[in-house]
Amino acid sequence: MTDPRPAPTEPAPAAHDAAAKPSAWARLVENPLPSILAAVIVVLLGYNLTVTNDRISDTNDRISDTNDRISRLEDRLDARFAAQEAKIDALDDKVDAKFGELDAKIDDLNLKLTALIVALETSGAIDGIAEIQVTATQPADYVAMP
């Protein structure tokens, strides 16, 4: 079998390849277009990131302003609802007071009617009223039997 290692008298392949490849500076001088395009892309990316960050900052400011406006609106609505609720409570109290007055008047009328009925029953006037009522509902030719 043969020895796969190169003989010591032969030059190393890496040294030979390094001499054959031109340096990066030589390649840049020979063809500057890729380097210019790479620089333009880097500048555009940097500009885009800066503009995007400014837009995000402006958007955050607008969102914050909108949230503040919504909070102020909520506060105004809460104040208005509280005022309306107070008005409704006052009206409810007025209605309750009016019903209380009416209930007192009805109770007073009940007492007076009860007293009147008791007075009429004790005086015997109700019996006379019942007889008058019976004769008033009878035909004209009706003659009551004694």
BADREN-962713 format. One record per residue: residue number from 1; z, y, x of N, C-alpha, C in turn. Coordinates in pm, whole numbers, plus 50000, padded with zeros to 5 digits. Example, Ala and Ser with C-alpha at 12.3 -4.5 7.8 and 13.67 -1.06 7.14 Angstrom:
BEGIN
<node seq="1" n_pz="50780" n_py="49431" n_px="51319" ca_pz="50780" ca_py="49550" ca_px="51230" c_pz="50780" c_py="49670" c_px="51320"/>
<node seq="2" n_pz="50708" n_py="49775" n_px="51285" ca_pz="50714" ca_py="49894" ca_px="51367" c_pz="50787" c_py="50003" c_px="51290"/>
This chain:
BEGIN
<node seq="1" n_pz="50000" n_py="49883" n_px="50080" ca_pz="50000" ca_py="50000" ca_px="50000" c_pz="50000" c_py="50124" c_px="50086"/>
<node seq="2" n_pz="49950" n_py="50223" n_px="50024" ca_pz="49941" ca_py="50348" ca_px="50099" c_pz="50058" c_py="50437" c_px="50063"/>
<node seq="3" n_pz="50091" n_py="50516" n_px="50155" ca_pz="50204" ca_py="50607" ca_px="50135" c_pz="50157" c_py="50727" c_px="50051"/>
<node seq="4" n_pz="50220" n_py="50753" n_px="49934" ca_pz="50175" ca_py="50863" ca_px="49850" c_pz="50216" c_py="50999" c_px="49905"/>
<node seq="5" n_pz="50302" n_py="51006" n_px="50000" ca_pz="50344" ca_py="51134" ca_px="50055" c_pz="50237" c_py="51187" c_px="50147"/>
<node seq="6" n_pz="50216" n_py="51318" n_px="50147" ca_pz="50115" ca_py="51373" ca_px="50238" c_pz="50161" c_py="51364" c_px="50383"/>
<node seq="7" n_pz="50068" n_py="51364" n_px="50464" ca_pz="50097" ca_py="51357" ca_px="50608" c_pz="50160" c_py="51488" c_px="50652"/>
<node seq="8" n_pz="50247" n_py="51488" n_px="50752" ca_pz="50317" ca_py="51609" ca_px="50792" c_pz="50224" c_py="51712" c_px="50856"/>
<node seq="9" n_pz="50111" n_py="51675" n_px="50895" ca_pz="50021" ca_py="51770" ca_px="50960" c_pz="49941" c_py="51850" c_px="50858"/>
<node seq="10" n_pz="49938" n_py="51807" n_px="50733" ca_pz="49861" ca_py="51880" ca_px="50632" c_pz="49944" c_py="51997" c_px="50580"/>
<node seq="11" n_pz="49878" n_py="52107" n_px="50545" ca_pz="49955" ca_py="52220" ca_px="50491" c_pz="50006" c_py="52186" c_px="50350"/>
<node seq="12" n_pz="50118" n_py="52247" n_px="50310" ca_pz="50177" ca_py="52222" ca_px="50179" c_pz="50088" c_py="52281" c_px="50071"/>
<node seq="13" n_pz="50072" n_py="52212" n_px="49959" ca_pz="49984" ca_py="52263" ca_px="49854" c_pz="50034" c_py="52396" c_px="49795"/>
<node seq="14" n_pz="50165" n_py="52420" n_px="49787" ca_pz="50217" ca_py="52543" ca_px="49729" c_pz="50176" c_py="52662" c_px="49814"/>
<node seq="15" n_pz="50179" n_py="52647" n_px="49941" ca_pz="50139" ca_py="52758" ca_px="50029" c_pz="49992" c_py="52786" c_px="50013"/>
<node seq="16" n_pz="49914" n_py="52684" n_px="49994" ca_pz="49771" ca_py="52701" ca_px="49976" c_pz="49742" c_py="52772" c_px="49843"/>
<node seq="17" n_pz="49816" n_py="52735" n_px="49732" ca_pz="49795" ca_py="52797" ca_px="49601" c_pz="49837" c_py="52943" c_px="49603"/>
<node seq="18" n_pz="49944" n_py="52975" n_px="49672" ca_pz="49991" ca_py="53113" ca_px="49679" c_pz="49890" c_py="53202" c_px="49747"/>
<node seq="19" n_pz="49823" n_py="53150" n_px="49845" ca_pz="49723" ca_py="53230" ca_px="49915" c_pz="49598" c_py="53245" c_px="49829"/>
<node seq="20" n_pz="49572" n_py="53147" n_px="49741" ca_pz="49452" ca_py="53152" ca_px="49659" c_pz="49470" c_py="53245" c_px="49539"/>
<node seq="21" n_pz="49595" n_py="53258" n_px="49482" ca_pz="49619" ca_py="53344" ca_px="49366" c_pz="49633" c_py="53488" c_px="49411"/>
<node seq="22" n_pz="49570" n_py="53579" n_px="49337" ca_pz="49591" ca_py="53720" ca_px="49372" c_pz="49727" c_py="53765" c_px="49322"/>
<node seq="23" n_pz="49785" n_py="53865" n_px="49378" ca_pz="49916" ca_py="53914" ca_px="49338" c_pz="49904" c_py="53985" c_px="49203"/>
<node seq="24" n_pz="50019" n_py="54010" n_px="49139" ca_pz="50021" ca_py="54075" ca_px="49008" c_pz="49962" c_py="54214" c_px="49018"/>
<node seq="25" n_pz="49989" n_py="54285" n_px="49125" ca_pz="49936" ca_py="54420" ca_px="49143" c_pz="49785" c_py="54416" c_px="49156"/>
<node seq="26" n_pz="49735" n_py="54316" n_px="49226" ca_pz="49590" ca_py="54304" ca_px="49244" c_pz="49524" c_py="54273" c_px="49109"/>
<node seq="27" n_pz="49589" n_py="54189" n_px="49029" ca_pz="49533" ca_py="54160" ca_px="48898" c_pz="49535" c_py="54285" c_px="48809"/>
<node seq="28" n_pz="49640" n_py="54367" n_px="48815" ca_pz="49650" ca_py="54489" ca_px="48736" c_pz="49540" c_py="54586" c_px="48776"/>
<node seq="29" n_pz="49517" n_py="54602" n_px="48902" ca_pz="49413" ca_py="54694" ca_px="48949" c_pz="49276" c_py="54642" c_px="48907"/>
<node seq="30" n_pz="49260" n_py="54512" n_px="48911" ca_pz="49132" ca_py="54454" ca_px="48877" c_pz="49102" c_py="54466" c_px="48727"/>
<node seq="31" n_pz="49203" n_py="54444" n_px="48638" ca_pz="49182" ca_py="54449" ca_px="48493" c_pz="49301" c_py="54521" c_px="48427"/>
<node seq="32" n_pz="49302" n_py="54656" n_px="48411" ca_pz="49417" ca_py="54730" ca_px="48359" c_pz="49429" c_py="54726" c_px="48206"/>
<node seq="33" n_pz="49328" n_py="54681" n_px="48132" ca_pz="49330" ca_py="54684" ca_px="47986" c_pz="49447" c_py="54605" c_px="47926"/>
<node seq="34" n_pz="49477" n_py="54481" n_px="47966" ca_pz="49592" ca_py="54410" ca_px="47907" c_pz="49724" c_py="54484" c_px="47930"/>
<node seq="35" n_pz="49740" n_py="54543" n_px="48046" ca_pz="49865" ca_py="54615" ca_px="48075" c_pz="49876" c_py="54739" c_px="47987"/>
<node seq="36" n_pz="49767" n_py="54809" n_px="47968" ca_pz="49769" ca_py="54930" ca_px="47883" c_pz="49799" c_py="54890" c_px="47739"/>
<node seq="37" n_pz="49734" n_py="54784" n_px="47692" ca_pz="49759" ca_py="54737" ca_px="47555" c_pz="49904" c_py="54692" c_px="47537"/>
<node seq="38" n_pz="49959" n_py="54623" n_px="47634" ca_pz="50099" ca_py="54579" ca_px="47626" c_pz="50192" c_py="54701" c_px="47620"/>
<node seq="39" n_pz="50162" n_py="54804" n_px="47701" ca_pz="50246" ca_py="54925" ca_px="47699" c_pz="50236" c_py="54996" c_px="47564"/>
<node seq="40" n_pz="50116" n_py="55003" n_px="47507" ca_pz="50099" ca_py="55068" ca_px="47376" c_pz="50175" c_py="54990" c_px="47270"/>
<node seq="41" n_pz="50169" n_py="54856" n_px="47273" ca_pz="50241" ca_py="54774" ca_px="47176" c_pz="50391" c_py="54797" c_px="47188"/>
<node seq="42" n_pz="50444" n_py="54804" n_px="47309" ca_pz="50587" ca_py="54828" ca_px="47329" c_pz="50627" c_py="54964" c_px="47274"/>
<node seq="43" n_pz="50545" n_py="55066" n_px="47300" ca_pz="50575" ca_py="55201" ca_px="47249" c_pz="50571" c_py="55203" c_px="47096"/>
<node seq="44" n_pz="50470" n_py="55137" n_px="47036" ca_pz="50460" ca_py="55134" ca_px="46890" c_pz="50578" c_py="55058" c_px="46827"/>
<node seq="45" n_pz="50619" n_py="54949" n_px="46888" ca_pz="50735" ca_py="54876" ca_px="46837" c_pz="50862" c_py="54961" c_px="46843"/>
<node seq="46" n_pz="50880" n_py="55029" n_px="46954" ca_pz="50996" ca_py="55118" ca_px="46967" c_pz="50995" c_py="55228" c_px="46863"/>
<node seq="47" n_pz="50879" n_py="55289" n_px="46841" ca_pz="50865" ca_py="55394" ca_px="46740" c_pz="50893" c_py="55338" c_px="46601"/>
<node seq="48" n_pz="50839" n_py="55220" n_px="46573" ca_pz="50859" ca_py="55158" ca_px="46442" c_pz="51006" c_py="55129" c_px="46417"/>
<node seq="49" n_pz="51077" n_py="55079" n_px="46517" ca_pz="51220" ca_py="55053" ca_px="46501" c_pz="51297" c_py="55182" c_px="46477"/>
<node seq="50" n_pz="51262" n_py="55288" n_px="46547" ca_pz="51329" ca_py="55416" ca_px="46528" c_pz="51305" c_py="55470" c_px="46388"/>
<node seq="51" n_pz="51180" n_py="55467" n_px="46343" ca_pz="51147" ca_py="55517" ca_px="46209" c_pz="51213" c_py="55431" c_px="46102"/>
<node seq="52" n_pz="51215" n_py="55301" n_px="46123" ca_pz="51278" ca_py="55212" ca_px="46026" c_pz="51428" c_py="55240" c_px="46016"/>
<node seq="53" n_pz="51492" n_py="55262" n_px="46129" ca_pz="51635" ca_py="55292" ca_px="46128" c_pz="51661" c_py="55424" c_px="46056"/>
<node seq="54" n_pz="51575" n_py="55523" n_px="46076" ca_pz="51589" ca_py="55651" ca_px="46006" c_pz="51572" c_py="55631" c_px="45855"/>
<node seq="55" n_pz="51473" n_py="55550" n_px="45818" ca_pz="51452" ca_py="55524" ca_px="45676" c_pz="51570" c_py="55451" c_px="45614"/>
<node seq="56" n_pz="51624" n_py="55355" n_px="45686" ca_pz="51740" ca_py="55282" ca_px="45636" c_pz="51858" c_py="55377" c_px="45621"/>
<node seq="57" n_pz="51877" n_py="55465" n_px="45717" ca_pz="51985" ca_py="55563" ca_px="45709" c_pz="51966" c_py="55655" c_px="45589"/>
<node seq="58" n_pz="51843" n_py="55703" n_px="45569" ca_pz="51814" ca_py="55789" ca_px="45453" c_pz="51837" c_py="55713" c_px="45322"/>
<node seq="59" n_pz="51796" n_py="55588" n_px="45318" ca_pz="51816" ca_py="55507" ca_px="45199" c_pz="51964" c_py="55487" c_px="45171"/>
<node seq="60" n_pz="52042" n_py="55460" n_px="45274" ca_pz="52186" ca_py="55444" ca_px="45257" c_pz="52249" c_py="55574" c_px="45206"/>
<node seq="61" n_pz="52203" n_py="55688" n_px="45258" ca_pz="52254" ca_py="55817" ca_px="45210" c_pz="52221" c_py="55836" c_px="45063"/>
<node seq="62" n_pz="52097" n_py="55801" n_px="45024" ca_pz="52058" ca_py="55815" ca_px="44884" c_pz="52139" c_py="55722" c_px="44794"/>
<node seq="63" n_pz="52162" n_py="55601" n_px="44841" ca_pz="52243" ca_py="55506" ca_px="44764" c_pz="52385" c_py="55559" c_px="44747"/>
<node seq="64" n_pz="52440" n_py="55615" n_px="44854" ca_pz="52575" ca_py="55671" ca_px="44847" c_pz="52580" c_py="55788" c_px="44749"/>
<node seq="65" n_pz="52479" n_py="55875" n_px="44754" ca_pz="52474" ca_py="55988" ca_px="44660" c_pz="52463" c_py="55938" c_px="44517"/>
<node seq="66" n_pz="52381" n_py="55836" n_px="44495" ca_pz="52365" ca_py="55780" ca_px="44361" c_pz="52496" c_py="55719" c_px="44312"/>
<node seq="67" n_pz="52566" n_py="55649" n_px="44399" ca_pz="52695" ca_py="55591" ca_px="44361" c_pz="52796" c_py="55701" c_px="44326"/>
<node seq="68" n_pz="52794" n_py="55811" n_px="44401" ca_pz="52884" ca_py="55923" ca_px="44371" c_pz="52851" c_py="55984" c_px="44235"/>
<node seq="69" n_pz="52722" n_py="56000" n_px="44206" ca_pz="52681" ca_py="56056" ca_px="44077" c_pz="52722" c_py="55963" c_px="43963"/>
<node seq="70" n_pz="52707" n_py="55833" n_px="43983" ca_pz="52746" ca_py="55737" ca_px="43880" c_pz="52898" c_py="55743" c_px="43858"/>
<node seq="71" n_pz="52974" n_py="55756" n_px="43964" ca_pz="53120" ca_py="55765" ca_px="43951" c_pz="53159" c_py="55890" c_px="43873"/>
<node seq="72" n_pz="53095" n_py="56003" n_px="43904" ca_pz="53125" ca_py="56127" ca_px="43830" c_pz="53088" c_py="56112" c_px="43683"/>
<node seq="73" n_pz="52975" n_py="56048" n_px="43656" ca_pz="52933" ca_py="56026" ca_px="43518" c_pz="53033" c_py="55937" c_px="43444"/>
<node seq="74" n_pz="53079" n_py="55832" n_px="43510" ca_pz="53179" ca_py="55744" ca_px="43450" c_pz="53307" c_py="55821" c_px="43418"/>
<node seq="75" n_pz="53349" n_py="55909" n_px="43510" ca_pz="53469" ca_py="55988" ca_px="43486" c_pz="53453" c_py="56080" c_px="43366"/>
<node seq="76" n_pz="53335" n_py="56144" n_px="43355" ca_pz="53311" ca_py="56232" ca_px="43241" c_pz="53309" c_py="56153" c_px="43110"/>
<node seq="77" n_pz="53245" n_py="56036" n_px="43111" ca_pz="53241" ca_py="55953" ca_px="42990" c_pz="53380" c_py="55906" c_px="42951"/>
<node seq="78" n_pz="53460" n_py="55867" n_px="43051" ca_pz="53597" ca_py="55823" ca_px="43021" c_pz="53677" c_py="55937" c_px="42959"/>
<node seq="79" n_pz="53659" n_py="56059" n_px="43010" ca_pz="53731" ca_py="56175" ca_px="42954" c_pz="53687" c_py="56201" c_px="42811"/>
<node seq="80" n_pz="53558" n_py="56190" n_px="42786" ca_pz="53509" ca_py="56213" ca_px="42649" c_pz="53559" c_py="56104" c_px="42554"/>
<node seq="81" n_pz="53558" n_py="55980" n_px="42599" ca_pz="53609" ca_py="55872" ca_px="42513" c_pz="53758" c_py="55892" c_px="42485"/>
<node seq="82" n_pz="53833" n_py="55937" n_px="42584" ca_pz="53976" ca_py="55962" ca_px="42563" c_pz="53996" c_py="56074" c_px="42461"/>
<node seq="83" n_pz="53914" n_py="56179" n_px="42468" ca_pz="53925" ca_py="56289" ca_px="42372" c_pz="53891" c_py="56240" c_px="42231"/>
<node seq="84" n_pz="53785" n_py="56161" n_px="42219" ca_pz="53748" ca_py="56108" ca_px="42087" c_pz="53855" c_py="56015" c_px="42034"/>
<node seq="85" n_pz="53913" n_py="55936" n_px="42121" ca_pz="54019" ca_py="55845" ca_px="42078" c_pz="54139" c_py="55924" c_px="42028"/>
<node seq="86" n_pz="54171" n_py="56035" n_px="42094" ca_pz="54282" ca_py="56119" ca_px="42049" c_pz="54251" c_py="56179" c_px="41910"/>
<node seq="87" n_pz="54126" n_py="56222" n_px="41891" ca_pz="54089" ca_py="56276" ca_px="41760" c_pz="54099" c_py="56169" c_px="41652"/>
<node seq="88" n_pz="54053" n_py="56050" n_px="41683" ca_pz="54060" ca_py="55940" ca_px="41586" c_pz="54205" c_py="55906" c_px="41554"/>
<node seq="89" n_pz="54291" n_py="55905" n_px="41655" ca_pz="54433" ca_py="55878" ca_px="41631" c_pz="54494" c_py="55986" c_px="41541"/>
<node seq="90" n_pz="54456" n_py="56113" n_px="41563" ca_pz="54508" ca_py="56222" ca_px="41479" c_pz="54461" c_py="56205" c_px="41335"/>
<node seq="91" n_pz="54333" n_py="56171" n_px="41316" ca_pz="54282" ca_py="56148" ca_px="41180" c_pz="54352" c_py="56029" c_px="41116"/>
<node seq="92" n_pz="54375" n_py="55925" n_px="41192" ca_pz="54444" ca_py="55807" ca_px="41140" c_pz="54586" c_py="55844" c_px="41094"/>
<node seq="93" n_pz="54653" n_py="55927" n_px="41173" ca_pz="54788" ca_py="55971" ca_px="41135" c_pz="54784" c_py="56055" c_px="41006"/>
<node seq="94" n_pz="54680" n_py="56142" n_px="40993" ca_pz="54666" ca_py="56223" ca_px="40872" c_pz="54644" c_py="56134" c_px="40749"/>
<node seq="95" n_pz="54557" n_py="56035" n_px="40764" ca_pz="54529" ca_py="55944" ca_px="40653" c_pz="54655" c_py="55866" c_px="40614"/>
<node seq="96" n_pz="54727" n_py="55818" n_px="40715" ca_pz="54851" ca_py="55746" ca_px="40686" c_pz="54952" c_py="55836" c_px="40614"/>
<node seq="97" n_pz="54962" n_py="55962" n_px="40657" ca_pz="55054" ca_py="56055" ca_px="40591" c_pz="55012" c_py="56080" c_px="40447"/>
<node seq="98" n_pz="54882" n_py="56096" n_px="40424" ca_pz="54832" ca_py="56119" ca_px="40288" c_pz="54861" c_py="55998" c_px="40199"/>
<node seq="99" n_pz="54837" n_py="55878" n_px="40251" ca_pz="54868" ca_py="55759" ca_px="40173" c_pz="55018" c_py="55749" c_px="40147"/>
<node seq="100" n_pz="55099" n_py="55790" n_px="40243" ca_pz="55244" ca_py="55791" ca_px="40223" c_pz="55283" c_py="55885" c_px="40110"/>
<node seq="101" n_pz="55220" n_py="56005" n_px="40106" ca_pz="55247" ca_py="56100" ca_px="39998" c_pz="55205" c_py="56040" c_px="39863"/>
<node seq="102" n_pz="55087" n_py="55981" n_px="39860" ca_pz="55040" ca_py="55921" ca_px="39735" c_pz="55129" c_py="55806" c_px="39690"/>
<node seq="103" n_pz="55174" n_py="55725" n_px="39783" ca_pz="55266" ca_py="55615" ca_px="39748" c_pz="55396" c_py="55670" c_px="39691"/>
<node seq="104" n_pz="55446" n_py="55780" n_px="39749" ca_pz="55569" ca_py="55841" ca_px="39698" c_pz="55548" c_py="55895" c_px="39557"/>
<node seq="105" n_pz="55431" n_py="55957" n_px="39531" ca_pz="55401" ca_py="56007" ca_px="39397" c_pz="55391" c_py="55893" c_px="39297"/>
<node seq="106" n_pz="55327" n_py="55784" n_px="39336" ca_pz="55314" ca_py="55668" ca_px="39247" c_pz="55451" c_py="55609" c_px="39218"/>
<node seq="107" n_pz="55536" n_py="55599" n_px="39321" ca_pz="55672" ca_py="55548" ca_px="39300" c_pz="55749" c_py="55640" c_px="39203"/>
<node seq="108" n_pz="55733" n_py="55772" n_px="39218" ca_pz="55800" ca_py="55867" ca_px="39130" c_pz="55750" c_py="55851" c_px="38985"/>
<node seq="109" n_pz="55617" n_py="55835" n_px="38970" ca_pz="55562" ca_py="55813" ca_px="38836" c_pz="55613" c_py="55681" c_px="38776"/>
<node seq="110" n_pz="55623" n_py="55579" n_px="38856" ca_pz="55678" ca_py="55450" ca_px="38809" c_pz="55820" c_py="55466" c_px="38759"/>
<node seq="111" n_pz="55901" n_py="55540" n_px="38834" ca_pz="56039" ca_py="55562" ca_px="38792" c_pz="56045" c_py="55640" c_px="38660"/>
<node seq="112" n_pz="55961" n_py="55742" n_px="38648" ca_pz="55961" ca_py="55822" ca_px="38525" c_pz="55914" c_py="55739" c_px="38405"/>
<node seq="113" n_pz="55808" n_py="55659" n_px="38426" ca_pz="55760" ca_py="55574" ca_px="38317" c_pz="55864" c_py="55469" c_px="38278"/>
<node seq="114" n_pz="55930" n_py="55413" n_px="38375" ca_pz="56035" ca_py="55314" ca_px="38346" c_pz="56148" c_py="55379" c_px="38268"/>
<node seq="115" n_pz="56188" n_py="55498" n_px="38309" ca_pz="56295" ca_py="55569" ca_px="38238" c_pz="56251" c_py="55603" c_px="38095"/>
<node seq="116" n_pz="56124" n_py="55643" n_px="38078" ca_pz="56072" ca_py="55675" ca_px="37946" c_pz="56071" c_py="55551" c_px="37857"/>
<node seq="117" n_pz="56027" n_py="55438" n_px="37911" ca_pz="56022" ca_py="55313" ca_px="37834" c_pz="56163" c_py="55271" c_px="37794"/>
<node seq="118" n_pz="56257" n_py="55282" n_px="37886" ca_pz="56396" ca_py="55246" ca_px="37854" c_pz="56450" c_py="55339" c_px="37745"/>
<node seq="119" n_pz="56420" n_py="55468" n_px="37755" ca_pz="56469" ca_py="55564" ca_px="37655" c_pz="56408" c_py="55534" c_px="37518"/>
<node seq="120" n_pz="56278" n_py="55502" n_px="37517" ca_pz="56212" ca_py="55471" ca_px="37390" c_pz="56266" c_py="55343" c_px="37329"/>
<node seq="121" n_pz="56293" n_py="55242" n_px="37409" ca_pz="56346" ca_py="55117" ca_px="37357" c_pz="56486" c_py="55135" c_px="37302"/>
<node seq="122" n_pz="56566" n_py="55212" n_px="37366" ca_pz="56703" ca_py="55231" ca_px="37320" c_pz="56710" c_py="55319" c_px="37195"/>
<node seq="123" n_pz="56612" n_py="55405" n_px="37176" ca_pz="56614" ca_py="55493" ca_px="37058" c_pz="56552" c_py="55426" c_px="36937"/>
<node seq="124" n_pz="56483" n_py="55316" n_px="36949" ca_pz="56421" ca_py="55246" ca_px="36838" c_pz="56287" c_py="55306" c_px="36801"/>
<node seq="125" n_pz="56235" n_py="55397" n_px="36875" ca_pz="56108" ca_py="55462" ca_px="36843" c_pz="55991" c_py="55367" c_px="36867"/>
<node seq="126" n_pz="56007" n_py="55270" n_px="36950" ca_pz="55897" ca_py="55178" ca_px="36980" c_pz="55866" c_py="55092" c_px="36859"/>
<node seq="127" n_pz="55966" n_py="55052" n_px="36784" ca_pz="55942" ca_py="54971" ca_px="36666" c_pz="55859" c_py="55049" c_px="36565"/>
<node seq="128" n_pz="55887" n_py="55176" n_px="36548" ca_pz="55810" ca_py="55261" ca_px="36459" c_pz="55668" c_py="55280" c_px="36507"/>
<node seq="129" n_pz="55651" n_py="55290" n_px="36633" ca_pz="55517" ca_py="55307" ca_px="36690" c_pz="55436" c_py="55181" c_px="36666"/>
<node seq="130" n_pz="55498" n_py="55066" n_px="36677" ca_pz="55426" ca_py="54940" ca_px="36656" c_pz="55381" c_py="54930" c_px="36512"/>
<node seq="131" n_pz="55462" n_py="54972" n_px="36417" ca_pz="55422" ca_py="54968" ca_px="36278" c_pz="55309" c_py="55065" c_px="36250"/>
<node seq="132" n_pz="55316" n_py="55180" n_px="36306" ca_pz="55209" ca_py="55280" ca_px="36288" c_pz="55080" c_py="55225" c_px="36345"/>
<node seq="133" n_pz="55091" n_py="55162" n_px="36458" ca_pz="54972" ca_py="55107" ca_px="36522" c_pz="54912" c_py="54997" c_px="36437"/>
<node seq="134" n_pz="54992" n_py="54912" n_px="36378" ca_pz="54941" ca_py="54803" ca_px="36295" c_pz="54872" c_py="54861" c_px="36172"/>
<node seq="135" n_pz="54928" n_py="54957" n_px="36106" ca_pz="54867" ca_py="55015" ca_px="35987" c_pz="54744" c_py="55094" c_px="36021"/>
<node seq="136" n_pz="54737" n_py="55150" n_px="36138" ca_pz="54620" ca_py="55228" ca_px="36177" c_pz="54501" c_py="55137" c_px="36202"/>
<node seq="137" n_pz="54523" n_py="55013" n_px="36237" ca_pz="54414" ca_py="54922" ca_px="36265" c_pz="54368" c_py="54846" c_px="36143"/>
<node seq="138" n_pz="54442" n_py="54855" n_px="36031" ca_pz="54405" ca_py="54783" ca_px="35907" c_pz="54302" c_py="54862" c_px="35828"/>
<node seq="139" n_pz="54225" n_py="54791" n_px="35742" ca_pz="54130" ca_py="54863" ca_px="35656" c_pz="54201" c_py="54958" c_px="35559"/>
<node seq="140" n_pz="54126" n_py="55049" n_px="35502" ca_pz="54184" ca_py="55154" ca_px="35416" c_pz="54240" c_py="55096" c_px="35287"/>
<node seq="141" n_pz="54187" n_py="54987" n_px="35239" ca_pz="54237" ca_py="54930" ca_px="35111" c_pz="54357" c_py="54837" c_px="35132"/>
<node seq="142" n_pz="54401" n_py="54822" n_px="35254" ca_pz="54513" ca_py="54735" ca_px="35283" c_pz="54641" c_py="54802" c_px="35235"/>
<node seq="143" n_pz="54717" n_py="54728" n_px="35167" ca_pz="54845" ca_py="54779" ca_px="35118" c_pz="54953" c_py="54689" c_px="35179"/>
<node seq="144" n_pz="55043" n_py="54749" n_px="35245" ca_pz="55148" ca_py="54673" ca_px="35310" c_pz="55246" c_py="54624" c_px="35205"/>
<node seq="145" n_pz="55292" n_py="54505" n_px="35218" ca_pz="55390" ca_py="54447" ca_px="35128" c_pz="55528" c_py="54483" c_px="35178"/>
<node seq="146" n_pz="55612" n_py="54530" n_px="35085" ca_pz="55747" ca_py="54564" ca_px="35129" c_pz="55833" c_py="54444" c_px="35151"/>
